[in-house]
Amino acid sequence: MRILFFLYLLVVPSLLFAQGGAPKKNLDMNSQYSSITDTVKKKKALVAKIEQYQIVTLEHDTTIVDTSLTLKSAYRQNYLRRDNFGLLPFSNIGQTYNTLQYSLTDFSPYPDIGFQGKHFNFMDASEINYYHVATPLTELFFNTSIGKGQNVDSFITLNTSKNLNFFAAYRGLRSEGKYINQLTSIGNFRIGASYNTTDKRYILYLHYTYQDVLNEENGGITTTEDFESGDPNFTNRQRLEVYLTDAESFLKGKRLFFDHAFRINPTQGNNNLYVTHQFNFENKFFEYKQPTVLSTVGSTLVERFGESYVTSNIKDQTRFEKLYNRVGVAYENSLLGKFNFFIDDYRSNYKYNRIIVYDGGTTIPDNLFREINSVGAQYEYQKNKWNGRFLLSRSITKEAISDLDAKLRYNLNEKIQFDFRYKNISKLPNNNYLLYQSSYIAYNWSNIDKFKNEKINLLSAKIYTPWLNAEASYTVLTDHLYFKDDATPQQIEDREQIVRPFQYGNTINYLSVKANREFKFGDFGLDNTFLYQKVTQSDLILNVPDFVTRNTFYYSTYLFKKALYIQTGIIFNYFTKYYGNDYNPVVGEFFVQNTKKIGGYPTFDFFLNGRIRQTRIYLKAEHFNAAFSESIYYSAPNNPYRDFTIRFGLVWNFFQ
């Protein structure tokens, strides 16, 4: 599918025109199925306006295509294409991320396949956007990788009529990395459409995705002393010994999704009645391969993940299928708001190709099938300066789940906004907590009747002003599920890592406060983001740094009669020391450890960004202080953070 990138280049239009200004936001909470306002100009217009290029989320939040160059757009110039503050990347692009800010975690009452360490770039249905454009729009994204490879994202959308839009996109990454056995190869293909009848009686959102994530897994370096020694022989990171020299993991998935609604009354009035339906069919496949079972540490052979049923060519495979349907009836009143009553049907099958039977009769089954039906209601309200969405759902079948999600927004004026949210959820564990099979003997378990639902209570508030953006959240976790290393002292001495799932019976209280403030002094600016976190718990289960900061000092100006706009400066990143989670490639998950702290080390990035018309150019020297400071920087206890790297990228929009 990488050929799609080159196919898009063939259809890139040659007519360009400049756009500017900040993105405009309009959260339409009045009606989930209200159509997008048609802003396409009449044929006599010579140039379309930027406001006519709209991006619409599944919840019908609408933004405008933004071609400006700002610090916020520069923060998004990365593999994930979003601001990754609160996430700590591994040394190669396309690897997993350690989580510094726990409040970034999203919760769903329904179980997924698991292997969450592989899902950072796996786009969910809610992350797929839809479009409404006056003329065809193309966006090309490029960024250099680490070692051989490249990172590209190509996208095109067009309206064949004012009622019908199509889009297609492909994101591809290949990055070699600097360490042994660290190659990444990733692809995200998505194609979709949106449609509404002229009278807005029927509305449809549709997409299909195919995604794959291939990571060579080296299990981290075996001797951190060599990395930290400063010995010039180890400046070439290929000389550092790793646990796994030929292991790799592979996650792939396909999804067909559509969401549509039909208004029963022929013409839209003060009272409207809708029939709604959402469909989501998805399958995922995870494979862990390791041809060479024994690891070499110096001159010693190590069983890194314990004993194995086989002596070579481990190939663990997990399959998952999900079918979700939601059918509802919505009543909309221009004064009271919108009431939506629904019933949903969730079915999934998580499976292996064998049944394991132990002496004594204990068995590890080959599949975990779930069938859950829920009923619920959603209320949406918009009046004057208030917008709100309130959702309540509860299962009516044997496996109990529930979800209460209340969102409220108050717009004091065009520049000041307040957001409030309360979420109370009882969720089923992801499937790999309950059932897992592997060629490694210790990595086989069945906890189907052992683990309870996780309970999460979340209360948050946000404020956006021209002077300060701030947010605070307080979360109470009960029956929290996690992975940890369960190796015995002798196994630890033998460098074995035995990771298993556990459930914490006590309560965990988590508080986070985050603030962002930008100061400007003529052409100079200082952008500051601070995060404070506090965890109250009886044991070290949920581990996060107390303090995380990012501070950017920059200079911006126009050159060449305002044909070129540039921003240049230095970014400072820092988080306090803490027991950062370690990563296990066999289960594709992070696990709790309390033996080694990471952090307490500053990183500095130098950047030079420029904008010419709709083209933004990015040049960045990442972690340049690594060239003259101690090598004590880690993303996980055995996985070093990135060395000094120079990277180049651009984002190019075409309007026809």
Secondary structure, 3 states (H helix, E strand, C coil): CCHHHHHHHHCCCCCCCCCCCCCCEEECCCCCCCCCCCCCCCCCCCCCCHHHCEEECCCCEEEECCCCCCHHHHHCCCCCCCCCCCEEECCCCCCCEEECCHHHCCCCCCCCCCCHHHCCCCCCHHHCCEEECCCCEEEEEEEECCCCEEEEEEEEEEEEECCEEEEEEEEEEEECCCCCCCCEEEEEEEEEEEEECCCCCEEEEEEEEEEEEEEEECCCECCHHHHHCCCHHHCCHHHCCECCCCEEEEEEEEEEEEEEEEECCCCCCCEEEEEEEEEEEEEEEEEEEEEECCEEECCEEECCCCCECCCEEEEEEEEEEEEEEEEEEEEEECCCEEEEEEEEEEEEEEECCCCEECCCCCEECCEEEEEEEEEEEEEEEEECCEEEEEEEEEECCCCCCEEEEEEEEEECCCCCEEEEEEEEEEECCCHHHHEECCCEHHHCEECCCCCCCEEEEEEEEEEECCCCEEEEEEEEEEEEEEEEECCCHHHHHCCCCCEEEEEEEEEEEEEEEEEEEEEEECCEEEEEEEEEEEEECCCCCCCCCCEEEEEEEEEEEEECCCCEEEEEEEEEEEECCECCCEEECCCCEEEECCCCCECCCCEEEEEEEEEECCEEEEEEEECHHHHCCCCCCEEECCEECCCCEEEEEEEEEEEC
